[in-house]
Amino acid sequence: MKLLLSLVVCFIACGVHSFAQEQPAVPLPENPSPKQATQSFWGKLDEFYREDWHGTAPDSPAPPRRGLPQPLASPPFPNSDWSYGGSPVIGEADTNSYPLMTAINGAQSRTKVYGWISPTLNFSTSAHSNSPAVDDVYSNRFELNQAVLYVERLPNSVQREHVDVGYHLTALYGTDYRFTTNKGYLGSQWIDHNHEYGFDPVLEYIDVYIPQVAKGMNIRAGRYISIPGIEAQLTPNNYIFSHSLLYSVDPFTDTGVLATVQLTDRWLLQAGITGGHDVALWTRDAKPSGTACVSYTTASVNDNLYLCANGLNSGKYAYNNLQQYDGTWYHRFSKTWHIATEAWYMYQRDVPSTGGPITPEANTNAATCHPGLRTCLAPEYAIVNYVNKQLSAHDFLSFRSDFLNDKKGQRTGVNTKYTENTMMLSHWIGSTVQIRPEVRFEHAWDRNAYDRATRQSQFTVASDLILHF
């Protein structure tokens, strides 16, 4: 706890400028000698952080792995593989060691309990709200975005001899709960009451790995992150602290069953059925919905293409009943340079018109339909690109450009075209503390859309701090 308080104090006092420095403002504790080692829980936890921050933790052997080599270094990047959703990486071992599990049992168990705490700070030209920007939607604030606890057991997908089972539970508290809220899972905190802080049980699923199918198949059943895309709801899984506008209006979590099949080292297929986006199976908004994806990686691992049709059904209006077609392309220029590009098209049919006689779902937007129409088709399309440069084993730069056309205003509340550009520096202290200061400028091209529809543009300076435990 003393370590956490020291980091938070540094985060507030030093401001954004200090985050770019090579050394943190708060001096690191002295590295312990072997004689100082203790078998108590707090002693082992303290020792883990000291060794991690000083870089004196013993090196681990290279983990076992099947398939193509990893294209990226993680850290500093959030992932070492070109990511796909709805499954652990088939053929990759779980060799992660976490401070909490090391203190509990020396990281000897396959079930792991870990997580992070992520406070944030932002300064904005908007006085009341940064929306539709996320995750720092509340302007000019210091706040707790995420306090997250994982309980997880990954299936062993390196071996090819027997079926193996894993599971995952996530508990999230903070302002970001609104971006994972699912109607039917404690959703009234946000949907009905607009609480700034809340709790969400984001993920609850079981993984069953079957090695006899092709080069391995994983079946996931439960509530999981909606699978396409570069960005994710859990903050360590993203290049940049804030999210693109593209991400801010697409689906968040799904409940259902998804099969992921590794056909070859380069080809992967996914197929599943869910109850629709952001709704529990027992709500009246749930609809049987199909998901199908294909991923292809070149032999050089320099390129990956991931295409998804997600949550497909009749498309008739319901809570976040989005029909999504998504494509993601990753390209590596070298070991230190790569880009990540995503584009999607989404729509709902029969969306209630603004000012019409039909009341839209609670805490959602109506569509700006042609005069006289009670309902209409509400489409939107978007594209985002990340340019990422690794500077060292602990640092990387990321530049994001983003375009969103919310044609009927059903996703953001304003029918306009948006652009957004963000520059960020990520710095790691060991493998347990990450700091990501950023500067961001965004603009609504057709009408006022920022600060409660009083401004056309918004400029923010922000940062988060992630402490892993």
Phi, psi and chi 1 to 4 in degrees:
 res  aa     phi    psi   chi1   chi2   chi3   chi4
   1 MET       -  -37.7 -177.3   59.8   68.6      -
   2 LYS   -62.3  -38.7  -69.0 -179.5  179.5  178.6
   3 LEU   -62.8  -45.2  -62.9  174.5      -      -
   4 LEU   -61.5  -44.9  172.3   59.9      -      -
   5 LEU   -62.5  -38.8  -68.4  174.7      -      -
   6 SER   -62.5  -42.0  -62.5      -      -      -
   7 LEU   -66.5  -42.2  -72.4  167.6      -      -
   8 VAL   -65.2  -41.3  171.3      -      -      -
   9 VAL   -60.1  -44.2  169.1      -      -      -
  10 CYS   -60.8  -41.9  173.8      -      -      -
  11 PHE   -60.1  -42.8  176.1   65.5      -      -
  12 ILE   -74.0  -46.7  -59.4  172.0      -      -
  13 ALA   -74.7  -37.1      -      -      -      -
  14 CYS   -81.2  -25.1  -60.7      -      -      -
  15 GLY    75.2 -177.0      -      -      -      -
  16 VAL   -65.0  -32.9  172.0      -      -      -
  17 HIS   -60.1  -40.2  173.7   73.7      -      -
  18 SER   -68.8  -20.1   66.9      -      -      -
  19 PHE   -68.4  -23.8  -64.0  149.7      -      -
  20 ALA   -84.1   -6.8      -      -      -      -
  21 GLN   -74.0  152.3  -54.5  -56.2  -47.9      -
  22 GLU   -69.5  -33.9 -175.6   62.8   23.7      -
  23 GLN  -115.5  139.4  -61.9  -63.6  -30.6      -
  24 PRO   -68.8  155.9   26.0  -33.2      -      -
  25 ALA   -69.3  -34.1      -      -      -      -
  26 VAL   -82.2  122.7  176.2      -      -      -
  27 PRO   -59.5  140.8  -19.0   30.0      -      -
  28 LEU   -72.8  148.0  -62.0  178.3      -      -
  29 PRO   -62.3  154.8  -16.5   28.1      -      -
  30 GLU   -62.9  139.1  -69.9  -61.4  -36.8      -
  31 ASN   -68.0  132.7 -162.0   38.5      -      -
  32 PRO   -74.2  148.5   29.2  -35.5      -      -
  33 SER   -85.7  161.5   67.6      -      -      -
  34 PRO   -54.7  -31.9  -25.7   34.5      -      -
  35 LYS   -68.8  -23.5  -66.8 -178.9 -179.8  179.8
  36 GLN   -84.4  -11.1  -66.2  173.7  -48.9      -
  37 ALA   -60.7  143.1      -      -      -      -
  38 THR  -133.5  155.5  175.1      -      -      -
  39 GLN   -95.7    0.7  -64.7  -56.8  -50.9      -
  40 SER   -71.7  156.7   73.5      -      -      -
  41 PHE   -56.8  -51.8  171.6   86.5      -      -
  42 TRP   -67.5  -33.3  -64.5  109.4      -      -
  43 GLY   -65.8  -42.6      -      -      -      -
  44 LYS   -68.8  -36.0  -74.1 -174.6  -75.0 -173.6
  45 LEU   -64.9  -45.4 -172.1   65.3      -      -
  46 ASP   -61.7  -41.5 -176.9   62.3      -      -
  47 GLU   -65.4  -38.1 -176.9  177.0   -9.8      -
  48 PHE   -59.3  -48.6 -174.6  102.2      -      -
  49 TYR   -65.1  -40.6  -78.6  112.9      -      -
  50 ARG   -62.7  -46.3  -67.3 -173.6 -173.7 -169.0
  51 GLU   -65.8  -38.8  -71.1 -174.4  -16.5      -
  52 ASP   -64.7  -45.0 -178.9   64.9      -      -
  53 TRP   -71.9  -31.1  -63.7  -11.2      -      -
  54 HIS   -88.8   -8.1  -76.9  -82.9      -      -
  55 GLY    72.2   26.9      -      -      -      -
  56 THR  -106.7    5.4   57.3      -      -      -
  57 ALA   -65.2  140.8      -      -      -      -
  58 PRO   -61.9  143.1   21.7  -32.6      -      -
  59 ASP   -70.5  141.2  -67.4  -28.9      -      -
  60 SER   -95.6  149.5  -58.7      -      -      -
  61 PRO   -65.6  157.0   23.5  -33.5      -      -
  62 ALA   -59.6  131.1      -      -      -      -
  63 PRO   -70.2  151.9   26.7  -34.6      -      -
  64 PRO   -64.8  150.0   24.3  -33.6      -      -
  65 ARG  -159.6  142.4 -178.5 -178.8  174.6   88.2
  66 ARG  -112.2  151.9  -71.6 -167.4  -67.2  112.3
  67 GLY    94.4 -155.2      -      -      -      -
  68 LEU   -72.2  156.0  -61.4  171.5      -      -
  69 PRO   -69.4  160.8   24.7  -33.9      -      -
  70 GLN   -74.6  131.8  -65.3  174.8  -34.8      -
  71 PRO   -81.4  -20.4   27.2  -33.6      -      -
  72 LEU  -128.1  162.0  -55.9  174.6      -      -
  73 ALA   -97.2  130.3      -      -      -      -
  74 SER  -136.7  115.8  178.3      -      -      -
  75 PRO   -68.4  166.7   22.6  -28.6      -      -
  76 PRO   -86.1  -21.6   32.4  -36.4      -      -
  77 PHE   -75.9  157.9  -65.5  118.3      -      -
  78 PRO   -69.4  -25.1   19.9  -31.0      -      -
  79 ASN  -133.8  150.8  -59.1  -60.6      -      -
  80 SER   -97.7  -16.3   54.5      -      -      -
  81 ASP  -113.9  155.7  -67.5  -81.2      -      -
  82 TRP   -63.3  122.9  -54.4  129.2      -      -
  83 SER   -82.9  148.3   60.5      -      -      -
  84 TYR  -137.8  154.1   52.8   86.6      -      -
  85 GLY   -94.7  171.2      -      -      -      -
  86 GLY    77.5    8.6      -      -      -      -
  87 SER  -166.3  148.7  169.4      -      -      -
  88 PRO   -65.7  160.6   20.6  -28.5      -      -
  89 VAL   -67.1  114.7  177.2      -      -      -
  90 ILE   -69.3  128.4  -64.4  175.8      -      -
  91 GLY    95.3    0.6      -      -      -      -
  92 GLU  -111.4  131.7 -177.3  174.8   85.3      -
  93 ALA   -80.1  154.2      -      -      -      -
  94 ASP   -92.3   97.3  178.8   16.7      -      -
  95 THR  -115.1   11.8   58.2      -      -      -
  96 ASN   -69.6  137.4  -68.3  -41.3      -      -
  97 SER  -112.9  134.5  -66.7      -      -      -
  98 TYR  -120.1  148.9  -57.3  101.2      -      -
  99 PRO   -55.1  -46.1  -23.9   32.4      -      -
 100 LEU   -64.0  -45.4 -176.5   59.1      -      -
 101 MET   -69.0  -33.7  -70.7  -52.2  -59.0      -
 102 THR   -63.6  -39.7  -59.9      -      -      -
 103 ALA   -71.9  -31.1      -      -      -      -
 104 ILE   -75.3  -52.5  -69.0  172.5      -      -
 105 ASN  -145.8   24.4   63.6    7.4      -      -
 106 GLY    70.6   22.0      -      -      -      -
 107 ALA    57.5   41.9      -      -      -      -
 108 GLN   -96.1  -12.7  -63.9  -58.7  -53.0      -
 109 SER   -99.4  154.4   61.7      -      -      -
 110 ARG   -78.2  -28.8  -74.4 -175.0   60.6 -173.1
 111 THR   -78.1  126.8  -66.7      -      -      -
 112 LYS  -124.5  137.0  -60.6 -179.5  178.3 -178.3
 113 VAL  -114.6  120.0 -178.3      -      -      -
 114 TYR  -159.5 -179.7   64.1  100.9      -      -
 115 GLY   169.7 -154.3      -      -      -      -
 116 TRP  -160.8  164.0   60.0   86.4      -      -
 117 ILE  -124.8  131.1  -61.6  171.1      -      -
 118 SER  -132.8   92.5  179.8      -      -      -
 119 PRO   -80.8  154.6   29.0  -32.9      -      -
 120 THR  -139.0  161.0   65.9      -      -      -
 121 LEU  -143.8  134.8  178.1   67.4      -      -
 122 ASN  -141.9  148.4   80.7   84.9      -      -
 123 PHE  -122.3  128.5  -58.1   96.8      -      -
 124 SER  -135.4  153.0  172.7      -      -      -
 125 THR   -75.5  -13.9   54.9      -      -      -
 126 SER   -86.5  140.3  -66.4      -      -      -
 127 ALA   -91.4  -29.0      -      -      -      -
 128 HIS  -111.9  -36.6  -57.7   99.3      -      -
 129 SER  -159.4  144.3  171.7      -      -      -
 130 ASN   -92.5   -1.3  -68.4  -24.1      -      -
 131 SER   -56.5  140.7 -179.2      -      -      -
 132 PRO   -87.6   13.8   31.2  -35.9      -      -
 133 ALA   -67.2  145.3      -      -      -      -
 134 VAL  -141.5  151.1  -61.7      -      -      -
 135 ASP   -95.6  -11.3  -74.6  -21.2      -      -
 136 ASP   -89.2   65.1   51.4  -15.4      -      -
 137 VAL   -71.7  -28.2   65.5      -      -      -
 138 TYR   -88.7  121.2  -59.4  109.9      -      -
 139 SER   -79.0  146.9   56.6      -      -      -
 140 ASN    53.2   55.9  -59.3  -62.2      -      -
 141 ARG  -138.3  148.3  -73.5  -97.8  -60.0  -95.7
 142 PHE  -102.2  128.3  173.4   81.1      -      -
 143 GLU  -153.4  168.4   58.6 -163.1   17.8      -
 144 LEU   -97.9  106.3  176.3   64.0      -      -
 145 ASN   -74.0  -48.1  -83.9   41.3      -      -
 146 GLN  -144.5  130.6  -64.3 -174.5    5.5      -
 147 ALA  -122.0  113.0      -      -      -      -
 148 VAL  -124.9  137.9  172.9      -      -      -
 149 LEU  -124.4  126.2 -178.4   69.0      -      -
 150 TYR  -105.2  141.2  -83.1   -0.3      -      -
 151 VAL  -124.1  118.7  179.7      -      -      -
 152 GLU  -146.3  141.5  176.0 -177.9   77.2      -
 153 ARG  -134.6  114.8 -177.0 -174.9 -167.1  -90.3
 154 LEU   -85.3  139.1  -65.0 -178.9      -      -
 155 PRO   -68.1  149.3   25.2  -33.1      -      -
 156 ASN   -82.5   99.2 -177.7   -8.0      -      -
 157 SER  -100.3    7.6   64.5      -      -      -
 158 VAL   -79.6  -43.2  177.1      -      -      -
 159 GLN   -71.6  155.4   55.4   83.6   24.4      -
 160 ARG  -121.9   20.1  -59.2  -65.7  -53.0  -82.5
 161 GLU   -99.2  -34.7  -70.6   76.4   37.0      -
 162 HIS  -148.4  158.0   59.5   84.5      -      -
 163 VAL   -66.9  139.8  172.8      -      -      -
 164 ASP  -134.3  151.8 -159.8   24.8      -      -
 165 VAL  -122.8  140.1  177.0      -      -      -
 166 GLY  -132.0  173.9      -      -      -      -
 167 TYR  -156.4  164.8   53.0   83.7      -      -
 168 HIS  -152.8  134.8 -175.3  103.8      -      -
 169 LEU  -130.3  138.1  -58.1  171.2      -      -
 170 THR  -129.8  134.7  -65.1      -      -      -
 171 ALA  -120.5  126.7      -      -      -      -
 172 LEU  -125.1  132.0 -178.9  151.3      -      -
 173 TYR  -128.7  140.1  176.9   80.4      -      -
 174 GLY   146.6 -172.5      -      -      -      -
 175 THR   -72.0  -21.9   57.1      -      -      -
 176 ASP   -76.1   -5.0  -78.5   -0.4      -      -
 177 TYR   -57.5  -28.4   88.6  100.3      -      -
 178 ARG   -65.2  -24.8   60.7 -178.1  -72.9  178.1
 179 PHE   -90.3    1.0  -55.9  118.0      -      -
 180 THR  -120.8   -4.1   62.6      -      -      -
 181 THR   -53.8  133.8  -72.2      -      -      -
 182 ASN  -124.4  125.1 -154.0  -58.1      -      -
 183 LYS   -61.3  120.1 -171.2  174.3 -177.3 -179.8
 184 GLY   109.0  -18.5      -      -      -      -
 185 TYR  -110.4   80.0  -67.2   96.7      -      -
 186 LEU    55.3   28.2  -53.4  179.3      -      -
 187 GLY   -70.2  -18.3      -      -      -      -
 188 SER   -65.4  -22.1   63.6      -      -      -
 189 GLN   -53.1  -42.4  -62.4  171.9   88.6      -
 190 TRP   -99.3  -48.4  172.1 -115.5      -      -
 191 ILE   -62.9  -42.1  -63.8  170.9      -      -
 192 ASP  -100.2  -29.6  -61.3  -38.5      -      -
 193 HIS  -118.4  -10.2  -57.5  -65.1      -      -
 194 ASN    54.3   39.5  -66.3  -73.0      -      -
 195 HIS   -65.3  138.2  -68.4  163.3      -      -
 196 GLU   -67.9  -43.8  -70.5 -170.9    6.9      -
 197 TYR  -109.6  145.5  -78.0   85.9      -      -
 198 GLY  -163.6  176.8      -      -      -      -
 199 PHE  -118.2  139.8  169.8   80.9      -      -
 200 ASP  -140.6  128.9 -173.1   42.5      -      -
 201 PRO   -81.9   81.3   30.6  -31.9      -      -
 202 VAL   -60.1  -45.9 -177.5      -      -      -
 203 LEU  -130.6  133.1  -53.5  172.7      -      -
 204 GLU  -146.8  104.7  -52.7   87.6   28.3      -
 205 TYR  -151.0  163.9   58.8   76.0      -      -
 206 ILE  -117.4  137.3  -65.2  174.2      -      -
 207 ASP  -109.2  132.1  -77.5  -34.4      -      -
 208 VAL  -120.2  114.7  180.0      -      -      -
 209 TYR   -96.8  125.8  166.5   68.2      -      -
 210 ILE  -119.0  103.9  -55.1  173.3      -      -
 211 PRO   -74.3  -18.3   26.6  -33.5      -      -
 212 GLN   -76.6  -11.8  -67.2   83.1    4.2      -
 213 VAL   -92.8  116.2  178.3      -      -      -
 214 ALA    49.7 -127.9      -      -      -      -
 215 LYS   -99.9   19.0  -60.3 -162.0   74.9  172.5
 216 GLY   128.1  136.1      -      -      -      -
 217 MET  -130.0  137.3  175.6  174.1   72.5      -
 218 ASN  -116.2  130.0 -172.0   81.9      -      -
 219 ILE  -110.9  121.3  -61.6  175.4      -      -
 220 ARG  -109.4  130.7  177.6  164.2  -68.6  179.6
 221 ALA  -131.4  127.4      -      -      -      -
 222 GLY   138.2 -153.0      -      -      -      -
 223 ARG  -100.1  125.6 -177.1 -174.0  178.2 -164.2
 224 TYR  -143.0  166.9   50.2   84.9      -      -
 225 ILE   -63.9  134.1  -62.6  -65.7      -      -
 226 SER   -55.6  128.7 -175.7      -      -      -
 227 ILE   -78.2  -31.5   63.3  176.1      -      -
 228 PRO   -73.4  162.3  -10.7   25.2      -      -
 229 GLY   112.5  162.1      -      -      -      -
 230 ILE   -81.5  -40.6  -62.0  168.4      -      -
 231 GLU   -94.3  160.6  -60.0  170.6   56.0      -
 232 ALA  -140.1  162.9      -      -      -      -
 233 GLN   -72.7  -33.8  -77.3   72.4    4.2      -
 234 LEU   -83.2  121.9  -72.0  -48.5      -      -
 235 THR   -60.8  -34.1 -167.3      -      -      -
 236 PRO   -66.2  -15.2  -19.9   32.8      -      -
 237 ASN   -87.3   14.9  -60.0  -29.8      -      -
 238 ASN  -122.1  149.5  -63.0  -78.8      -      -
 239 TYR   -64.6  -46.4  -68.7  110.7      -      -
 240 ILE  -119.1  145.5  -65.0  177.7      -      -
 241 PHE   -57.6  -56.2  146.9   53.9      -      -
 242 SER   -77.3  165.3   69.3      -      -      -
 243 HIS  -108.8  158.6  -77.4  -68.8      -      -
 244 SER   -68.0  159.2   65.5      -      -      -
 245 LEU   -64.1  -33.8  -65.9  166.2      -      -
 246 LEU   -54.4  -48.2  173.4  147.3      -      -
 247 TYR   -66.3  -36.0  161.3   89.7      -      -
 248 SER   -65.1  -17.1   68.1      -      -      -
 249 VAL  -122.3    6.2  -61.5      -      -      -
 250 ASP   -95.5  176.8   67.8    5.4      -      -
 251 PRO   -63.7  152.7  -20.5   31.9      -      -
 252 PHE  -108.1  -60.8  -66.8  142.9      -      -
 253 THR  -133.6  153.1   66.4      -      -      -
 254 ASP  -126.8  154.9  -65.3  -24.7      -      -
 255 THR  -122.1  123.3  -58.3      -      -      -
 256 GLY   170.3 -151.4      -      -      -      -
 257 VAL  -128.5  133.9  179.2      -      -      -
 258 LEU  -135.9  129.2  179.5   73.3      -      -
 259 ALA  -104.2  129.4      -      -      -      -
 260 THR  -118.3  120.7  -59.3      -      -      -
 261 VAL  -118.8  122.3 -178.9      -      -      -
 262 GLN   -86.4   96.1 -171.9   76.2   55.5      -
 263 LEU   -67.3  -49.1  -65.7  177.2      -      -
 264 THR  -140.8 -178.2   69.0      -      -      -
 265 ASP   -61.0  -23.8  -72.0  -15.0      -      -
 266 ARG  -108.3  -20.9  -64.2  159.4   66.8  178.9
 267 TRP  -114.4  136.0  -75.0   95.7      -      -
 268 LEU  -138.0  135.6  179.8  137.1      -      -
 269 LEU  -120.5  148.3  -68.3  178.9      -      -
 270 GLN  -136.6  140.7  -64.3  178.9  -60.8      -
 271 ALA  -148.8  141.2      -      -      -      -
 272 GLY  -164.2  174.3      -      -      -      -
 273 ILE  -134.8  135.9 -175.3  167.4      -      -
 274 THR  -130.5  177.1   70.3      -      -      -
 275 GLY   -92.1   14.5      -      -      -      -
 276 GLY    99.9  174.8      -      -      -      -
 277 HIS   -85.2  135.3  -58.2  -53.8      -      -
 278 ASP    59.8   29.8  -57.6  -38.9      -      -
 279 VAL  -138.0  144.3  -65.9      -      -      -
 280 ALA   -77.2  157.4      -      -      -      -
 281 LEU   -64.0  -23.4  -61.3 -180.0      -      -
 282 TRP   -92.0    4.4   49.0   86.2      -      -
 283 THR   -88.9  159.8   64.2      -      -      -
 284 ARG   -71.3  -15.7   63.9 -179.7  178.0   82.7
 285 ASP   -82.0  -12.4  -65.1   88.0      -      -
 286 ALA   -66.5  137.1      -      -      -      -
 287 LYS  -139.5  135.3  -59.6  173.8 -177.9  -68.9
 288 PRO   -56.7  124.2  -21.6   32.4      -      -
 289 SER  -136.6  138.7  -53.4      -      -      -
 290 GLY   -97.3  149.2      -      -      -      -
 291 THR  -132.0  134.3  -62.5      -      -      -
 292 ALA  -145.3  131.6      -      -      -      -
 293 CYS  -139.7  155.0  -57.9      -      -      -
 294 VAL  -138.2  138.5   58.7      -      -      -
 295 SER  -126.6  134.2  175.0      -      -      -
 296 TYR  -130.2  130.5  172.6   74.9      -      -
 297 THR  -121.3  134.8  -56.3      -      -      -
 298 THR   -71.4  159.5   58.3      -      -      -
 299 ALA   -60.6  -30.0      -      -      -      -
 300 SER   -77.4   -9.2   65.9      -      -      -
 301 VAL    57.4   18.0  -60.4      -      -      -
 302 ASN   -80.4  -17.4  -74.3  -23.1      -      -
 303 ASP  -138.4  143.7  -69.9  -85.9      -      -
 304 ASN  -141.6  135.1  171.7  -92.6      -      -
 305 LEU  -122.6  127.9 -174.5   64.2      -      -
 306 TYR  -130.1  112.1 -174.8   38.1      -      -
 307 LEU  -116.5  134.9  -56.0  175.8      -      -
 308 CYS  -138.4  139.5  -77.1      -      -      -
 309 ALA  -109.5  119.4      -      -      -      -
 310 ASN  -126.4  125.7 -172.6   30.2      -      -
 311 GLY    69.8   40.3      -      -      -      -
 312 LEU   -85.1  130.3  -59.0 -171.5      -      -
 313 ASN  -152.2 -151.2   52.1   53.6      -      -
 314 SER   -66.1  -21.2   66.3      -      -      -
 315 GLY    80.8    3.3      -      -      -      -
 316 LYS   -68.7  143.5 -174.2  174.3  175.7   59.8
 317 TYR   -54.0  130.6  176.6   73.1      -      -
 318 ALA  -159.1 -179.5      -      -      -      -
 319 TYR   -61.8  111.8 -174.0   82.4      -      -
 320 ASN    50.8   38.1  -82.2    2.8      -      -
 321 ASN   -81.2   64.0 -171.6   35.0      -      -
 322 LEU   -82.4  133.8  -60.2  165.9      -      -
 323 GLN   -96.3  110.5  -48.8  -60.9  -70.4      -
 324 GLN  -117.2  131.6 -177.7 -176.0   27.0      -
 325 TYR  -120.9  117.3  -61.6   87.9      -      -
 326 ASP  -129.7  139.3 -171.4  -76.7      -      -
 327 GLY  -134.0  134.9      -      -      -      -
 328 THR  -127.4  135.6  -58.0      -      -      -
 329 TRP  -129.0  125.6  173.3   49.8      -      -
 330 TYR  -109.9  136.7  -63.7   93.6      -      -
 331 HIS  -138.2  128.8  175.9   69.3      -      -
 332 ARG  -104.4  120.0 -174.5  179.0   69.4  167.6
 333 PHE   -81.0  -36.3  -63.1   99.3      -      -
 334 SER  -158.1 -174.7   67.9      -      -      -
 335 LYS   -65.4  -21.2  -70.1 -176.7  177.2 -179.8
 336 THR  -112.8  -11.7   61.3      -      -      -
 337 TRP  -118.8  131.7  -78.4   98.8      -      -
 338 HIS  -155.4  161.7   73.5  -84.7      -      -
 339 ILE  -122.5  156.5   61.2  171.5      -      -
 340 ALA  -136.3  123.4      -      -      -      -
 341 THR  -127.2  135.2  -54.4      -      -      -
 342 GLU  -136.3  141.9  179.1 -175.7    1.0      -
 343 ALA  -138.6  145.1      -      -      -      -
 344 TRP  -145.3  160.2   55.7 -120.0      -      -
 345 TYR  -127.7  132.8  173.6   77.5      -      -
 346 MET  -136.0  157.7  -58.7 -168.6  -53.7      -
 347 TYR  -162.2  162.0   68.6   90.0      -      -
 348 GLN  -132.6  147.4  -67.8 -173.3   82.1      -
 349 ARG   -97.3  156.1  -63.6 -169.6  -58.3  105.6
 350 ASP    57.8   41.6  -59.6  -28.0      -      -
 351 VAL   -78.2  133.5  177.8      -      -      -
 352 PRO   -56.9  141.5  -24.7   33.7      -      -
 353 SER   -82.9  146.6  176.2      -      -      -
 354 THR   -61.6  132.9   55.0      -      -      -
 355 GLY    76.7    0.8      -      -      -      -
 356 GLY   -84.8 -179.8      -      -      -      -
 357 PRO   -80.2  -10.7   28.9  -35.0      -      -
 358 ILE   -96.5  126.4  -57.2  174.1      -      -
 359 THR   -82.6  126.2  -57.7      -      -      -
 360 PRO   -70.1  165.9   24.2  -31.3      -      -
 361 GLU   -55.2  148.9  -68.8  -90.1   -6.2      -
 362 ALA   -56.7  135.5      -      -      -      -
 363 ASN    60.9   30.9 -147.7    1.5      -      -
 364 THR  -127.5  172.1   68.0      -      -      -
 365 ASN  -106.1  146.1  -58.5  -54.6      -      -
 366 ALA   -77.8  175.6      -      -      -      -
 367 ALA  -107.2  145.9      -      -      -      -
 368 THR   -83.1   86.5  -54.5      -      -      -
 369 CYS   -85.3  169.3  -56.6      -      -      -
 370 HIS   -64.4  146.7  -69.5  -61.9      -      -
 371 PRO   -53.5  136.6  -26.5   35.1      -      -
 372 GLY    94.3  -14.7      -      -      -      -
 373 LEU   -87.2  135.9  -67.3  178.9      -      -
 374 ARG   -78.3  -35.5  -67.7  161.3   52.3   92.3
 375 THR  -142.9  166.6   65.1      -      -      -
 376 CYS  -162.3  169.9   62.5      -      -      -
 377 LEU   -74.0  133.1  176.8   73.7      -      -
 378 ALA  -120.2   97.6      -      -      -      -
 379 PRO  -101.3  161.0   34.6  -31.0      -      -
 380 GLU  -153.2  151.3   52.4  -87.0  -20.0      -
 381 TYR  -141.1  156.6   56.8   88.3      -      -
 382 ALA  -156.9  160.1      -      -      -      -
 383 ILE  -148.3  142.5 -175.0  168.6      -      -
 384 VAL  -138.0  146.9   63.5      -      -      -
 385 ASN  -136.5  133.9 -177.9   68.9      -      -
 386 TYR  -110.5  134.0  -74.1   82.1      -      -
 387 VAL  -113.3  121.3  179.3      -      -      -
 388 ASN  -123.4  131.4  -56.0  -61.6      -      -
 389 LYS  -127.4  119.3  167.4   62.4  175.6  174.7
 390 GLN   -79.8  126.8 -178.6  176.6  -15.3      -
 391 LEU   -96.3  -33.6  -56.4  177.1      -      -
 392 SER  -162.0 -175.4   70.8      -      -      -
 393 ALA   -66.7  -14.4      -      -      -      -
 394 HIS  -119.7   -1.2  -64.8  -83.2      -      -
 395 ASP  -139.9  143.6  -58.5  -85.9      -      -
 396 PHE  -150.8  154.6   75.3   93.7      -      -
 397 LEU  -104.0  146.2  -75.9  170.2      -      -
 398 SER  -138.8  134.9 -173.6      -      -      -
 399 PHE  -122.0  126.3  176.6   73.4      -      -
 400 ARG  -118.2  134.3 -180.0  179.7   64.3 -149.5
 401 SER  -122.5  138.6  -62.6      -      -      -
 402 ASP  -142.7  137.1 -177.0   23.5      -      -
 403 PHE  -132.7  133.7  171.7   82.2      -      -
 404 LEU  -136.0  131.5  166.3   66.7      -      -
 405 ASN  -115.6   99.7 -172.0   -5.5      -      -
 406 ASP   -89.3   84.7 -171.1    3.4      -      -
 407 LYS   -61.5  -35.7  -67.6  179.9   69.1   67.2
 408 LYS  -113.5    4.8  -61.1  -64.1  176.5   65.3
 409 GLY    73.5   12.2      -      -      -      -
 410 GLN   -73.3  -22.4 -161.0  -85.2  -38.3      -
 411 ARG   -94.4  -38.8  -59.5  -50.9  -64.1  159.9
 412 THR  -106.3  -14.4   65.4      -      -      -
 413 GLY    96.0   -8.5      -      -      -      -
 414 VAL  -135.4  126.9  179.7      -      -      -
 415 ASN   -82.7   98.6   57.1  -38.0      -      -
 416 THR  -158.5  167.9 -175.1      -      -      -
 417 LYS   -96.5  139.4  -64.6 -179.2  -74.4  -66.9
 418 TYR  -122.0  147.6  -61.2   87.1      -      -
 419 THR  -129.5  152.9   55.6      -      -      -
 420 GLU  -148.5  137.9  171.3  -99.4  -31.8      -
 421 ASN  -135.0  133.0  -67.8  -81.0      -      -
 422 THR  -137.6  137.2  -59.4      -      -      -
 423 MET  -117.7  133.1  176.3   68.8   78.2      -
 424 MET  -139.4  145.7 -179.0 -127.3   49.6      -
 425 LEU  -116.1  126.3  169.6   67.2      -      -
 426 SER  -106.0  131.0  170.0      -      -      -
 427 HIS  -129.3  129.9  175.0   65.4      -      -
 428 TRP  -102.9  140.2  -75.6   88.2      -      -
 429 ILE  -105.9  107.9  -58.5  172.9      -      -
 430 GLY    62.5 -135.6      -      -      -      -
 431 SER  -121.4   15.7   61.9      -      -      -
 432 THR  -121.8  -13.4   53.1      -      -      -
 433 VAL  -128.6  127.1  177.8      -      -      -
 434 GLN  -127.9  136.3 -172.9  179.7   16.9      -
 435 ILE  -125.2  130.4  -54.8  167.7      -      -
 436 ARG  -133.4   80.6  -64.7 -179.0  -65.1 -174.5
 437 PRO   -73.3  149.5   27.5  -33.9      -      -
 438 GLU  -149.7  157.4   65.3  173.8   60.3      -
 439 VAL  -123.8  141.6  -68.7      -      -      -
 440 ARG  -143.1  136.8  170.1  176.1  175.1  143.7
 441 PHE  -131.6  134.1  178.9   76.7      -      -
 442 GLU  -139.3  157.0   49.3 -156.9  -54.6      -
 443 HIS  -146.6  139.0 -177.1   72.1      -      -
 444 ALA  -101.6  122.9      -      -      -      -
 445 TRP   -86.8  -21.5  -70.9   89.8      -      -
 446 ASP  -106.7  -26.2  -57.3  -50.6      -      -
 447 ARG  -168.1  169.8   52.0 -170.7   48.2   84.3
 448 ASN   -62.2  131.4  -69.5  -17.4      -      -
 449 ALA  -137.1   -8.2      -      -      -      -
 450 TYR  -107.3  159.1  -70.7   96.0      -      -
 451 ASP    51.0   55.6 -154.0   11.9      -      -
 452 ARG    59.6   45.6  -59.7  177.9 -179.2  172.9
 453 ALA    62.6   35.2      -      -      -      -
 454 THR  -112.3   -8.7   61.3      -      -      -
 455 ARG  -135.6  152.1  -63.0  171.3  178.4  -94.1
 456 GLN   -94.0  -16.9  -86.7 -165.9  -94.8      -
 457 SER  -133.1  161.9  -61.8      -      -      -
 458 GLN  -150.6  135.4 -179.8  171.3  -91.2      -
 459 PHE  -123.1  131.6  177.6   76.5      -      -
 460 THR  -133.7  147.1   54.4      -      -      -
 461 VAL  -121.0  126.4  177.2      -      -      -
 462 ALA  -151.0  166.5      -      -      -      -
 463 SER  -160.1  153.2 -177.4      -      -      -
 464 ASP  -118.8  169.4   68.8  -14.8      -      -
 465 LEU  -135.5  127.9 -179.7  149.1      -      -
 466 ILE  -114.2  119.8  -53.0  172.2      -      -
 467 LEU  -107.5  113.6  172.9   66.7      -      -
 468 HIS   -86.2  141.9  -64.7  -98.2      -      -
 469 PHE  -133.8      -   57.9   82.0      -      -
